[in-house]
Amino acid sequence: MSFNIETYLRNHPESNVILYYKGNVDSDLINYVLDTVEEKLAKMDEQPRLRKKVYNVLVESLQNLYHHVDKVPEDFEDQHSEKFGILRIEKIPTGYKIVTGNFIQTDNAKELKEKIMRINRSTREEIKELYKFILNHQRLSAKGGGGLGLVDIARKTGNKLDYTFRRYNDDYFFFYLDILVAVE
């Protein structure tokens, strides 16, 4: 099959990649990534406020990967990963870019796209209100979340969510989320 999850990343030239990972997403990986990135940002002598923002957005991104990844298609090369995902963190001139990617079943893609479009249409104030509303009226989904992660990422970064759905086959897309954490 000609599908390659890294094709999308090749269209976004590397500047200073802090961390790149593809494979199974589990709690051990999350802890390793958070510790590694925190250490690297400290060694780079990054501003404490920006380090904290990158770390907090990274936590949300990893939780989204862990909780909302759909199972791997039967014909995908990596059948050992129960929760396959990709993660790339890079330093760019305006801050940091966090790129995540995971499989999503075609049936779930429309709802996710609508959720992101709603977030992207919202003003900063509307994002804050939506965040408060979800916190106060949250119902857990079948996957354990209340829909707060993407809203929280938009709230913390102050940026629109940049995303891409690449068709894998009739049943799956590969979903990429590009998050900009900008220097203030």
N, C-alpha and C positions, 0 to 999 in steps of 0.2 A: 504494500500500500504506500502511496506517495505522501501521506500525511506525516508531518514532522512538527512536533510541538515547538521546537526551537526556531522554526522558520519565522515566526512572529518576532522573536527576540533578535534575530539577525537583521530585521528591518529597523531596529532601534540600536544604532551603534553603541558599543560599550565605551564608556569614558573611564570611570574608576569603579569597577565592580567591587563591592565590599563583601558580598556573599552571593553564591549561586548554588541552588539545590534543585534536584528533581528526583522524585521517588515517593516513598510512603511517608505520609504525614501522621505522626503520632506524638504523644506527650513528650517522649524523650527528645524528639527532633525539635519541638517547640522550645523546650528548655535550653537545648544546645544553641539554637539560633539566637534566642534572646540574650543569653550569656555572651556569645561570640560577638554579636553586633554591639552590645553595650561596651564590651572591652575595646573593640576596634574604634568606636566613636570617641571613647575616652583617650585612647592613644593618639588619635588624630587631633586632640585638643579642641574638639567641637564645642560650641557654646552650650552651656548646660540646658538652656531652655529648648534649643533645637534638638539636643540629644533626647530630652524627655519626650518631646513631640514625636520624634522618629520612633522611639521605643513604644510609646502608647499606640501609635498607628500600626506598628508592626504587630503588637499583641492582638489588636482587632483583626488584622489581616490573617494572621495565623489561626485565630479562632474560627474565622470564616472558612478557611481551608479545612480545618479539622472537622468542623460540625456540618458543613454544607456541601461537601464533595460527594458527587454521585459515584457509584461503583464504576470500575474500569470496564470498558467494552471488551467483549470476549475475544476480539481479534487484535487488541492492543498488545504491543511488544512486552510490556511489563505486567505480567500476571501475578507477580509476587506482592504487589502493593495493593493493600485493601483500600487505602485512601490516597490515590496518586495525585500529586500536585507539583507545581514548580514555584520557585521563589527566586527573585533576583532583587538585590538591593544595590543601588549604585549612587555614588556621589556625582552630582551634576552641578553646573555653575550656579544654579538658582536654589540648590538645596539637595534633597535626596529623592530618588524615585524608587518606589517599591512596586514590583510587578509580581502578581500572583497568577496562577493558571490552574484550572482543574476541569475535569469532565462534568458536563451537566446534561441530563437527559433532555431531549427535544421538548418533551411535555412541560418541563420546568423552566425552559429558557424564556418563554414569553412573559411569565410572571416576574422573573428576575429583571428582564429588560424594562418592564413597566415600572418596577420599583425604583430602578436606577434613574429612569427618565423623570419620575416624580421628584426624586431627590435633586436632580440637576436643574429642574425648573424652579425649585424653591429658592427664596432669598435666604440670606444668612439668618435672619430673624425667624423665618418659617422653619428652617432646619432646627433651630433651638427649640421652638415650640413643638415640632414633631418629636424631637428627642424626649422632651418632658412628657408628652402625651404617651409615647410608647413605654416610658419608665413607669408611669402611673396606671396604665391600662394593659400592660403586657400579658399576653397569653403565650405559653410555650408552644412552639411548633412541634411537629413529629420528630424533627431533628434536634430539638432541645433549645432552640433559640427563640427570641421574641421579635426578631427583625430589627434589632438595634444596631448591629455591627456596621452596616453601610452608612446609616445615618450618622453614627458616631464618627466614622472616618471623615465624612463630609464636614461635620461640625468641627472636628479637631484641625483639619487642614485648611478649611475655608475655601476649598477648591471643588470644582466639578469632578465627578468620577468619570474617568476615561476608560472605556471598556471596548472589547471586541469579542464577538462570537464567531469562531471558525468551525464550519461544519466538518465533523469527523465522518459521520455516516448518517443514515436516515434516523437513527435513534439517539445520536449524541452530537453535541457541540463541544468544543474546547473553549472555555471562557477565560479571557484574560482581563485582569483589572490592573490598570496603571494608576498609581497614586503618587501625586506630587506633594512632598512635604517641603514647603519653601522656607527659605531664610526670611525672617521678618524684618 
